[in-house]
Amino acid sequence: MGQNWKKKRLKYFFIWEFIRIFVQRIEVMTKKDKEIEKRLEERRKSLENQPPVPEPQIGQKIYVPTSIYVYRGADDFAGGLATINKIEKSKTLPSDHYNYMSVGIAERPGTLYNWRPLLERQEELKKMFGDEIAHPDPDDRPEFNDENADWH
C-alpha cells in the first residue's frame, strides 16, 4: 500500500504543478493583453481629435504612391499625379478621426486612399514623381500572379 500511496501523491503533485503553471501563464497573458489593449486605446485616441484638413474635391489633382504586389503583379500601379473621382466619409468613425475620409482616383478604379495620410505625403510624392501621371503598370508574368495564393 505504501508504493501505491507514493504514486498517487506524485501524480497529484504533477497535476497540481501543471495547474499552477497554467494559471501563471494565464495571468501573464492577461497582463500582456491589458498592455496591448492599453496601447491600442492610446493609438485609437491619438487618431481622434485631429486638426481639420481641407476637404477633397472631385476633379482635384493629387499624388498617389506606387503599389507593387508579389502575387498579384497584374494589379501593380505606378504612382504619380491622379484625379480624384470619388469621396467617401466613414459612417462609423468620428469626423475628427485620422481615417475618416477616403478618396478614389480615376486612374485606379475600385481603390480608395485614406485622405489625411495621403494629404500629409504630398510634398514627398511630388518630389518623387514630378509631372508623372499615375497609371496601371501590370506585370503579367505567371511567377508574379499566383491564383493559389492563400489570400485570394
CYANA upper distance limits for C-alpha pairs under 8 A (distance plus 0.5 A):
  1 MET  CA      5 TRP  CA      6.79
  2 GLY  CA      6 LYS  CA      6.84
  3 GLN  CA      7 LYS  CA      6.75
  4 ASN  CA      8 LYS  CA      6.79
  5 TRP  CA      9 ARG  CA      6.56
  6 LYS  CA     10 LEU  CA      6.56
  7 LYS  CA     11 LYS  CA      6.52
  8 LYS  CA     12 TYR  CA      6.59
  9 ARG  CA     13 PHE  CA      6.58
 10 LEU  CA     14 PHE  CA      6.80
 11 LYS  CA     15 ILE  CA      6.78
 12 TYR  CA     16 TRP  CA      6.47
 13 PHE  CA     17 GLU  CA      6.62
 14 PHE  CA     18 PHE  CA      6.56
 15 ILE  CA     19 ILE  CA      6.75
 16 TRP  CA     20 ARG  CA      6.59
 17 GLU  CA     21 ILE  CA      6.59
 18 PHE  CA     22 PHE  CA      6.50
 19 ILE  CA     23 VAL  CA      6.57
 20 ARG  CA     24 GLN  CA      6.75
 21 ILE  CA     25 ARG  CA      6.73
 22 PHE  CA     26 ILE  CA      6.81
 23 VAL  CA     27 GLU  CA      6.71
 24 GLN  CA     28 VAL  CA      6.74
 25 ARG  CA     29 MET  CA      6.53
 26 ILE  CA     30 THR  CA      6.46
 27 GLU  CA     31 LYS  CA      6.67
 28 VAL  CA     32 LYS  CA      6.73
 29 MET  CA     33 ASP  CA      6.46
 30 THR  CA     34 LYS  CA      6.64
 31 LYS  CA     35 GLU  CA      6.80
 32 LYS  CA     36 ILE  CA      6.60
 33 ASP  CA     37 GLU  CA      6.51
 34 LYS  CA     38 LYS  CA      6.54
 35 GLU  CA     39 ARG  CA      6.77
 36 ILE  CA     40 LEU  CA      6.61
 37 GLU  CA     41 GLU  CA      6.56
 38 LYS  CA     42 GLU  CA      6.68
 39 ARG  CA     43 ARG  CA      6.61
 40 LEU  CA     44 ARG  CA      6.52
 41 GLU  CA     45 LYS  CA      6.61
 42 GLU  CA     46 SER  CA      6.63
 43 ARG  CA     47 LEU  CA      6.89
 44 ARG  CA     48 GLU  CA      7.24
 45 LYS  CA     49 ASN  CA      8.19
 46 SER  CA     50 GLN  CA      8.49
 47 LEU  CA     97 HIS  CA      5.90
 47 LEU  CA     98 TYR  CA      5.42
 47 LEU  CA     99 ASN  CA      8.27
 48 GLU  CA     94 PRO  CA      7.96
 48 GLU  CA     96 ASP  CA      6.00
 48 GLU  CA     97 HIS  CA      4.73
 48 GLU  CA     98 TYR  CA      6.72
 49 ASN  CA     96 ASP  CA      5.62
 49 ASN  CA     97 HIS  CA      6.90
 50 GLN  CA     96 ASP  CA      5.81
 50 GLN  CA     97 HIS  CA      6.76
 50 GLN  CA     98 TYR  CA      6.95
 51 PRO  CA     96 ASP  CA      7.66
 52 PRO  CA     96 ASP  CA      7.59
 53 VAL  CA    116 ARG  CA      7.78
 56 PRO  CA     60 GLN  CA      7.54
 56 PRO  CA     84 ILE  CA      8.35
 56 PRO  CA     87 ILE  CA      7.79
 56 PRO  CA    103 VAL  CA      8.16
 56 PRO  CA    115 TRP  CA      8.29
 57 GLN  CA     84 ILE  CA      7.52
 57 GLN  CA     87 ILE  CA      8.31
 58 ILE  CA     83 THR  CA      8.25
 58 ILE  CA     84 ILE  CA      5.78
 58 ILE  CA     85 ASN  CA      5.65
 58 ILE  CA     86 LYS  CA      6.99
 58 ILE  CA     87 ILE  CA      7.90
 59 GLY  CA     83 THR  CA      6.03
 59 GLY  CA     84 ILE  CA      5.71
 59 GLY  CA     85 ASN  CA      6.56
 60 GLN  CA     83 THR  CA      6.13
 60 GLN  CA     84 ILE  CA      5.92
 61 LYS  CA     81 LEU  CA      6.96
 61 LYS  CA     82 ALA  CA      6.00
 61 LYS  CA     83 THR  CA      5.12
 61 LYS  CA     84 ILE  CA      6.87
 62 ILE  CA     81 LEU  CA      6.06
 62 ILE  CA     82 ALA  CA      5.87
 62 ILE  CA     83 THR  CA      6.79
 62 ILE  CA     84 ILE  CA      7.66
 62 ILE  CA    122 GLN  CA      7.89
 63 TYR  CA     79 GLY  CA      7.73
 63 TYR  CA     80 GLY  CA      5.70
 63 TYR  CA     81 LEU  CA      4.91
 63 TYR  CA     82 ALA  CA      6.39
 63 TYR  CA    118 LEU  CA      8.41
 63 TYR  CA    122 GLN  CA      6.59
 63 TYR  CA    125 LEU  CA      6.51
 63 TYR  CA    126 LYS  CA      7.03
 63 TYR  CA    129 PHE  CA      8.48
 63 TYR  CA    134 ALA  CA      8.36
 64 VAL  CA     79 GLY  CA      5.74
 64 VAL  CA     80 GLY  CA      6.03
 64 VAL  CA     81 LEU  CA      7.01
 64 VAL  CA     82 ALA  CA      7.28
 64 VAL  CA    118 LEU  CA      7.62
 64 VAL  CA    125 LEU  CA      7.51
 64 VAL  CA    134 ALA  CA      7.68
 65 PRO  CA     78 ALA  CA      7.80
 65 PRO  CA     79 GLY  CA      4.90
 65 PRO  CA     80 GLY  CA      7.09
 65 PRO  CA    125 LEU  CA      7.34
 66 THR  CA     76 ASP  CA      8.34
 66 THR  CA     77 PHE  CA      6.08
 66 THR  CA     78 ALA  CA      5.13
 66 THR  CA     79 GLY  CA      4.45
 66 THR  CA     80 GLY  CA      8.05
 67 SER  CA     76 ASP  CA      6.13
 67 SER  CA     77 PHE  CA      5.59
 67 SER  CA     78 ALA  CA      7.10
 67 SER  CA     79 GLY  CA      7.75
 68 ILE  CA     73 GLY  CA      7.40
 68 ILE  CA     75 ASP  CA      7.99
 68 ILE  CA     76 ASP  CA      5.21
 68 ILE  CA     77 PHE  CA      6.97
 69 TYR  CA     73 GLY  CA      5.78
 69 TYR  CA     75 ASP  CA      7.38
 69 TYR  CA     76 ASP  CA      6.46
 69 TYR  CA    144 PHE  CA      8.32
 70 VAL  CA    144 PHE  CA      6.20
 70 VAL  CA    145 ASN  CA      8.08
 71 TYR  CA    143 GLU  CA      8.12
 71 TYR  CA    144 PHE  CA      5.32
 71 TYR  CA    145 ASN  CA      5.23
 71 TYR  CA    146 ASP  CA      5.72
 71 TYR  CA    147 GLU  CA      8.46
 71 TYR  CA    149 ALA  CA      7.43
 72 ARG  CA     76 ASP  CA      7.81
 72 ARG  CA    144 PHE  CA      6.53
 72 ARG  CA    145 ASN  CA      5.21
 72 ARG  CA    146 ASP  CA      7.30
 73 GLY  CA    138 PRO  CA      6.30
 73 GLY  CA    139 ASP  CA      5.10
 73 GLY  CA    140 ASP  CA      6.55
 73 GLY  CA    141 ARG  CA      7.99
 73 GLY  CA    144 PHE  CA      5.58
 73 GLY  CA    145 ASN  CA      6.01
 74 ALA  CA    137 ASP  CA      8.20
 74 ALA  CA    138 PRO  CA      4.77
 74 ALA  CA    139 ASP  CA      5.58
 74 ALA  CA    140 ASP  CA      5.77
 74 ALA  CA    144 PHE  CA      8.43
 74 ALA  CA    145 ASN  CA      7.26
 75 ASP  CA    136 PRO  CA      7.75
 75 ASP  CA    137 ASP  CA      7.98
 75 ASP  CA    138 PRO  CA      6.17
 75 ASP  CA    139 ASP  CA      8.16
 76 ASP  CA    136 PRO  CA      6.80
 76 ASP  CA    137 ASP  CA      5.78
 76 ASP  CA    138 PRO  CA      5.42
 76 ASP  CA    139 ASP  CA      7.13
 77 PHE  CA    134 ALA  CA      7.99
 77 PHE  CA    135 HIS  CA      6.48
 77 PHE  CA    136 PRO  CA      4.88
 77 PHE  CA    137 ASP  CA      5.38
 77 PHE  CA    138 PRO  CA      7.35
 78 ALA  CA    134 ALA  CA      6.03
 78 ALA  CA    135 HIS  CA      5.87
 78 ALA  CA    136 PRO  CA      6.48
 78 ALA  CA    137 ASP  CA      6.23
 79 GLY  CA    129 PHE  CA      7.80
 79 GLY  CA    132 GLU  CA      8.44
 79 GLY  CA    133 ILE  CA      7.79
 79 GLY  CA    134 ALA  CA      5.09
 79 GLY  CA    135 HIS  CA      7.28
 80 GLY  CA    125 LEU  CA      7.90
 80 GLY  CA    126 LYS  CA      8.25
 80 GLY  CA    129 PHE  CA      5.78
 80 GLY  CA    130 GLY  CA      7.97
 80 GLY  CA    131 ASP  CA      7.88
 80 GLY  CA    132 GLU  CA      5.67
 80 GLY  CA    133 ILE  CA      5.30
 80 GLY  CA    134 ALA  CA      4.56
 80 GLY  CA    135 HIS  CA      8.16
 81 LEU  CA    129 PHE  CA      8.05
 81 LEU  CA    131 ASP  CA      7.36
 81 LEU  CA    132 GLU  CA      6.62
 81 LEU  CA    133 ILE  CA      5.12
 81 LEU  CA    134 ALA  CA      5.75
 82 ALA  CA    105 ILE  CA      6.71
 82 ALA  CA    106 ALA  CA      7.56
 82 ALA  CA    107 GLU  CA      6.87
 82 ALA  CA    133 ILE  CA      6.85
 82 ALA  CA    134 ALA  CA      6.08
 83 THR  CA    105 ILE  CA      5.83
 83 THR  CA    106 ALA  CA      6.22
 83 THR  CA    107 GLU  CA      7.66
 84 ILE  CA    103 VAL  CA      6.99
 84 ILE  CA    104 GLY  CA      6.25
 84 ILE  CA    105 ILE  CA      4.91
 84 ILE  CA    106 ALA  CA      6.79
 85 ASN  CA    103 VAL  CA      8.00
 85 ASN  CA    104 GLY  CA      6.23
 85 ASN  CA    105 ILE  CA      5.66
 85 ASN  CA    106 ALA  CA      6.00
 86 LYS  CA    103 VAL  CA      5.96
 86 LYS  CA    104 GLY  CA      5.14
 86 LYS  CA    105 ILE  CA      7.13
 87 ILE  CA    101 MET  CA      7.76
 87 ILE  CA    102 SER  CA      6.38
 87 ILE  CA    103 VAL  CA      5.07
 87 ILE  CA    104 GLY  CA      6.86
 88 GLU  CA    101 MET  CA      6.27
 88 GLU  CA    102 SER  CA      5.64
 88 GLU  CA    103 VAL  CA      6.72
 89 LYS  CA    100 TYR  CA      6.29
 89 LYS  CA    101 MET  CA      5.02
 89 LYS  CA    102 SER  CA      6.87
 90 SER  CA     94 PRO  CA      8.32
 90 SER  CA     95 SER  CA      8.44
 90 SER  CA    100 TYR  CA      5.72
 90 SER  CA    101 MET  CA      6.73
 93 LEU  CA     97 HIS  CA      6.81
 93 LEU  CA     99 ASN  CA      8.24
 93 LEU  CA    100 TYR  CA      6.30
 94 PRO  CA    100 TYR  CA      7.22
 95 SER  CA    100 TYR  CA      6.25
 96 ASP  CA    100 TYR  CA      7.46
 98 TYR  CA    116 ARG  CA      6.84
 98 TYR  CA    117 PRO  CA      8.26
 99 ASN  CA    114 ASN  CA      6.28
 99 ASN  CA    115 TRP  CA      7.66
 99 ASN  CA    116 ARG  CA      7.30
 99 ASN  CA    117 PRO  CA      8.48
100 TYR  CA    114 ASN  CA      8.23
100 TYR  CA    115 TRP  CA      8.49
101 MET  CA    114 ASN  CA      6.60
101 MET  CA    115 TRP  CA      6.00
101 MET  CA    116 ARG  CA      7.84
102 SER  CA    112 LEU  CA      6.36
102 SER  CA    113 TYR  CA      5.77
102 SER  CA    114 ASN  CA      4.88
102 SER  CA    115 TRP  CA      5.40
103 VAL  CA    112 LEU  CA      5.80
103 VAL  CA    113 TYR  CA      5.79
103 VAL  CA    114 ASN  CA      7.02
103 VAL  CA    115 TRP  CA      6.50
104 GLY  CA    108 ARG  CA      7.97
104 GLY  CA    109 PRO  CA      7.52
104 GLY  CA    110 GLY  CA      7.79
104 GLY  CA    111 THR  CA      6.44
104 GLY  CA    112 LEU  CA      5.09
104 GLY  CA    113 TYR  CA      6.86
105 ILE  CA    109 PRO  CA      6.96
105 ILE  CA    111 THR  CA      7.99
105 ILE  CA    112 LEU  CA      8.00
107 GLU  CA    134 ALA  CA      7.05
107 GLU  CA    135 HIS  CA      6.30
107 GLU  CA    136 PRO  CA      7.91
108 ARG  CA    135 HIS  CA      7.78
108 ARG  CA    136 PRO  CA      7.65
113 TYR  CA    118 LEU  CA      7.44
114 ASN  CA    118 LEU  CA      6.70
115 TRP  CA    119 LEU  CA      6.45
116 ARG  CA    120 GLU  CA      6.68
117 PRO  CA    121 ARG  CA      6.98
118 LEU  CA    122 GLN  CA      7.12
121 ARG  CA    125 LEU  CA      6.55
122 GLN  CA    126 LYS  CA      6.38
123 GLU  CA    127 LYS  CA      6.85
124 GLU  CA    128 MET  CA      6.79
125 LEU  CA    129 PHE  CA      6.49
125 LEU  CA    130 GLY  CA      8.39
126 LYS  CA    130 GLY  CA      5.65
139 ASP  CA    144 PHE  CA      7.56
140 ASP  CA    144 PHE  CA      7.50
140 ASP  CA    145 ASN  CA      7.31
141 ARG  CA    145 ASN  CA      7.21
142 PRO  CA    146 ASP  CA      7.37
147 GLU  CA    152 HIS  CA      7.46
148 ASN  CA    152 HIS  CA      7.51
